[in-house]
Amino acid sequence: MLKIFRRAKIDSTNEEAWRLLKAGVTPPFVVVAEEQEAGKGRFGRSWYSPKGGLWFSIATQTMRPSETISLAAAYAVIHTVKEITDICARVRIPNDVVIERKKLAGILIERDENTVVAGIGLNLKVERFPSELKDTAISLHKVTSKPLNPHEFLKKISEKFLRCVETGDFTVGMWLCCLGKKVEFWVGDTHLVGKFLGILENKKAVFDLDGKELEIPLAQINKFRKFEEGQKQG
């Protein structure tokens, strides 16, 4: 059974995860807090973490690159949100999960060689955001009437994340949120824009590029996202 360390108020779940690792706790395990006083974002930014959100970190060991781990965390959040609420969130590269172009969740990956701590902040039932965030952040309870049990979200996201990190097989589920939509993606250094039509049994993605169907192996697609009209391509 996955070890879960629960805290009422803490500086940062990532920091607590590292403290537990240094104290000899064996990964994988999860640290979750009701509030963070010094929640961490990328580039040393702070992360607004009041009561009502789901603030947690998952410690594990893997040789996979940090970019893949971040995408696995995003997939775990997106798939869980879809499963529980039927709402289709999407990834905003490199580390955000968004609904209606507003940030629902953020991900911070920290590592020491093969020891990884994945911090996930999910705006589950956050009632108010500060003025600087009110136009860019969103809370899940504002867009669904479905019951939102934080324990259920924590369990499902953690399990999916660890399974994805172990198997690496999560790209198919990520793409399904963009089915029938215009997407942009990269094959090597080549940037392409087209309509995503589906995934074949041989794990090739099918696109409509200006009326021409193109099949590309999933393994060759190194980055993708839903294309928003008016955004700068690339």
C-alpha positions as CSV (number, residue, x, y, z in Angstrom):
1,M,0.0,0.0,0.0
2,L,1.3,3.5,-0.9
3,K,2.5,5.4,2.1
4,I,0.7,8.8,2.6
5,F,2.0,11.4,5.0
6,R,-0.7,14.0,5.9
7,R,0.0,17.4,7.2
8,A,-2.4,20.2,8.2
9,K,-0.1,23.2,7.4
10,I,3.4,23.0,6.1
11,D,6.0,25.1,4.2
12,S,6.0,22.9,1.1
13,T,5.1,19.3,0.4
14,N,8.1,19.0,-1.9
15,E,10.4,20.2,1.0
16,E,8.7,17.8,3.4
17,A,9.2,14.9,0.9
18,W,13.0,15.7,0.7
19,R,13.2,15.8,4.5
20,L,11.5,12.4,4.7
21,L,13.8,11.0,2.1
22,K,16.9,12.3,4.0
23,A,15.4,10.7,7.1
24,G,15.5,7.3,5.4
25,V,11.8,6.9,4.3
26,T,11.8,4.6,1.2
27,P,10.0,5.8,-1.9
28,P,7.4,5.7,-3.3
29,F,5.4,7.7,-0.9
30,V,3.1,10.8,-0.9
31,V,3.0,14.0,1.2
32,V,-0.2,15.9,1.2
33,A,-1.1,19.1,3.1
34,E,-4.3,21.1,3.7
35,E,-2.3,24.4,3.3
36,Q,1.2,25.4,2.2
37,E,2.8,28.5,3.5
38,A,5.7,28.4,0.9
39,G,4.3,26.4,-2.0
40,K,6.8,26.2,-4.8
41,G,6.4,26.9,-8.5
42,R,9.0,26.9,-11.3
43,F,11.9,29.3,-11.3
44,G,11.5,29.9,-7.5
45,R,8.0,31.4,-7.9
46,S,5.5,30.9,-5.1
47,W,2.4,28.8,-5.4
48,Y,-0.9,30.0,-3.9
49,S,-1.9,27.1,-1.6
50,P,-4.9,27.9,0.7
51,K,-7.4,25.4,2.2
52,G,-9.6,23.9,-0.4
53,G,-6.9,22.9,-2.8
54,L,-5.1,19.6,-3.2
55,W,-1.4,20.1,-2.5
56,F,0.8,17.1,-2.6
57,S,4.1,15.6,-3.7
58,I,4.9,12.1,-4.8
59,A,8.4,10.7,-4.2
60,T,9.7,7.9,-6.4
61,Q,12.8,6.6,-8.1
62,T,13.1,6.5,-11.9
63,M,15.7,7.1,-14.7
64,R,13.1,8.8,-17.0
65,P,13.9,12.4,-17.9
66,S,12.2,15.1,-16.0
67,E,10.1,16.2,-19.1
68,T,8.6,12.8,-19.3
69,I,7.9,12.7,-15.6
70,S,6.1,16.1,-15.8
71,L,4.0,14.9,-18.7
72,A,3.1,11.7,-16.7
73,A,1.9,13.9,-13.8
74,A,-0.1,16.1,-16.2
75,Y,-1.7,13.0,-17.7
76,A,-2.6,11.6,-14.3
77,V,-4.3,14.9,-13.4
78,I,-6.1,15.1,-16.7
79,H,-7.3,11.5,-16.7
80,T,-8.5,11.7,-13.1
81,V,-10.4,15.0,-13.8
82,K,-12.0,13.4,-16.9
83,E,-12.9,10.2,-15.0
84,I,-14.5,11.9,-12.1
85,T,-16.1,15.0,-13.7
86,D,-16.2,14.2,-17.4
87,I,-14.4,17.6,-18.0
88,C,-11.6,17.5,-20.5
89,A,-8.6,19.5,-19.3
90,R,-5.5,19.8,-21.3
91,V,-1.7,20.3,-21.0
92,R,-0.1,23.7,-21.4
93,I,3.5,22.9,-22.0
94,P,5.7,22.6,-20.0
95,N,4.0,22.1,-16.6
96,D,0.4,23.4,-16.4
97,V,-3.0,21.7,-16.7
98,V,-5.7,24.2,-17.9
99,I,-9.4,24.5,-18.4
100,E,-10.7,27.3,-20.6
101,R,-7.1,28.6,-20.8
102,K,-7.0,29.1,-17.0
103,K,-4.6,27.2,-14.8
104,L,-6.3,24.3,-12.9
105,A,-3.1,22.6,-11.8
106,G,0.7,23.1,-11.8
107,I,3.5,20.6,-11.6
108,L,7.0,21.0,-10.2
109,I,9.6,18.2,-10.8
110,E,12.7,18.1,-8.5
111,R,15.3,15.4,-8.6
112,D,18.6,14.2,-7.2
113,E,19.9,11.7,-9.7
114,N,17.3,9.0,-9.9
115,T,15.3,10.2,-6.9
116,V,12.4,12.3,-8.0
117,V,9.8,14.4,-6.2
118,A,6.8,15.5,-8.3
119,G,4.9,18.3,-6.7
120,I,1.3,18.8,-7.8
121,G,-1.0,21.7,-6.9
122,L,-4.6,21.2,-7.9
123,N,-7.2,23.9,-7.5
124,L,-10.0,21.6,-6.4
125,K,-12.3,23.8,-4.2
126,V,-10.4,27.1,-3.9
127,E,-13.1,29.7,-3.1
128,R,-11.1,32.9,-3.9
129,F,-7.9,33.8,-5.7
130,P,-5.8,36.9,-5.1
131,S,-6.3,39.7,-7.6
132,E,-3.2,38.8,-9.6
133,L,-4.5,35.3,-10.2
134,K,-8.3,35.7,-10.6
135,D,-8.1,36.1,-14.4
136,T,-5.6,33.2,-14.9
137,A,-6.5,30.5,-12.4
138,I,-9.6,28.4,-12.1
139,S,-11.0,26.0,-9.4
140,L,-12.6,22.7,-10.5
141,H,-15.7,23.2,-8.3
142,K,-16.6,26.3,-10.3
143,V,-17.1,24.3,-13.5
144,T,-18.7,21.1,-12.3
145,S,-21.6,20.0,-10.0
146,K,-20.0,16.6,-9.4
147,P,-18.8,15.8,-5.8
148,L,-15.1,16.4,-5.5
149,N,-13.6,14.2,-2.8
150,P,-9.9,15.2,-2.3
151,H,-9.0,11.7,-1.0
152,E,-10.3,10.1,-4.2
153,F,-8.4,12.6,-6.4
154,L,-5.2,12.0,-4.4
155,K,-5.5,8.2,-4.6
156,K,-6.3,8.2,-8.3
157,I,-3.7,10.8,-9.4
158,S,-0.9,9.2,-7.3
159,E,-1.6,5.7,-8.6
160,K,-1.9,6.8,-12.3
161,F,1.3,8.8,-12.0
162,L,3.3,6.0,-10.5
163,R,2.0,3.6,-13.1
164,C,2.8,6.0,-15.9
165,V,6.3,6.6,-14.7
166,E,6.9,2.8,-14.4
167,T,5.4,1.9,-17.9
168,G,5.8,5.1,-19.9
169,D,2.5,4.2,-21.6
170,F,0.4,7.4,-21.2
171,T,0.6,9.3,-24.5
172,V,-2.4,7.6,-25.9
173,G,-4.7,8.8,-23.1
174,M,-3.2,12.4,-23.4
175,W,-4.1,12.5,-27.1
176,L,-7.7,11.3,-26.6
177,C,-8.5,14.6,-25.0
178,C,-7.8,16.3,-28.3
179,L,-9.8,13.9,-30.5
180,G,-11.3,15.8,-33.4
181,K,-9.6,19.0,-32.5
182,K,-6.9,21.1,-34.1
183,V,-3.5,20.4,-32.5
184,E,0.0,21.4,-33.0
185,F,2.9,19.0,-32.5
186,W,6.5,18.4,-33.2
187,V,8.2,15.5,-34.9
188,G,11.9,16.1,-34.2
189,D,12.4,19.8,-34.9
190,T,9.5,19.9,-37.4
191,H,6.4,21.8,-36.2
192,L,3.0,20.7,-37.6
193,V,-0.6,21.8,-37.2
194,G,-3.6,19.7,-38.1
195,K,-6.8,18.0,-36.9
196,F,-6.2,14.9,-34.8
197,L,-8.3,12.0,-36.1
198,G,-7.4,9.2,-33.8
199,I,-4.9,6.5,-32.9
200,L,-4.5,3.2,-34.7
201,E,-3.9,-0.2,-33.1
202,N,-0.3,0.0,-34.2
203,K,0.1,3.1,-32.0
204,K,0.3,5.6,-34.9
205,A,-1.6,8.9,-34.6
206,V,-3.6,10.0,-37.6
207,F,-3.9,13.7,-38.6
208,D,-5.6,15.7,-41.3
209,L,-3.1,18.2,-42.6
210,D,-4.9,20.5,-45.1
211,G,-7.0,17.6,-46.4
212,K,-4.3,15.0,-46.5
213,E,-4.2,12.2,-43.9
214,L,-0.9,11.6,-42.2
215,E,0.1,8.7,-39.9
216,I,2.9,9.2,-37.4
217,P,4.2,6.8,-34.8
218,L,3.5,8.1,-31.3
219,A,7.1,7.5,-30.3
220,Q,8.2,10.1,-32.9
221,I,6.0,12.9,-31.5
222,N,8.0,14.7,-28.8
223,K,5.6,17.5,-27.9
224,F,2.0,18.3,-28.6
225,R,-0.9,20.5,-27.5
226,K,-4.3,21.7,-28.5
227,F,-4.0,24.6,-31.0
228,E,-5.8,27.8,-29.9
229,E,-6.9,30.1,-32.7
230,G,-5.0,33.3,-32.5
231,Q,-2.0,31.9,-30.7
232,K,1.4,32.1,-32.2
233,Q,2.3,28.9,-33.9
234,G,5.4,27.1,-32.5
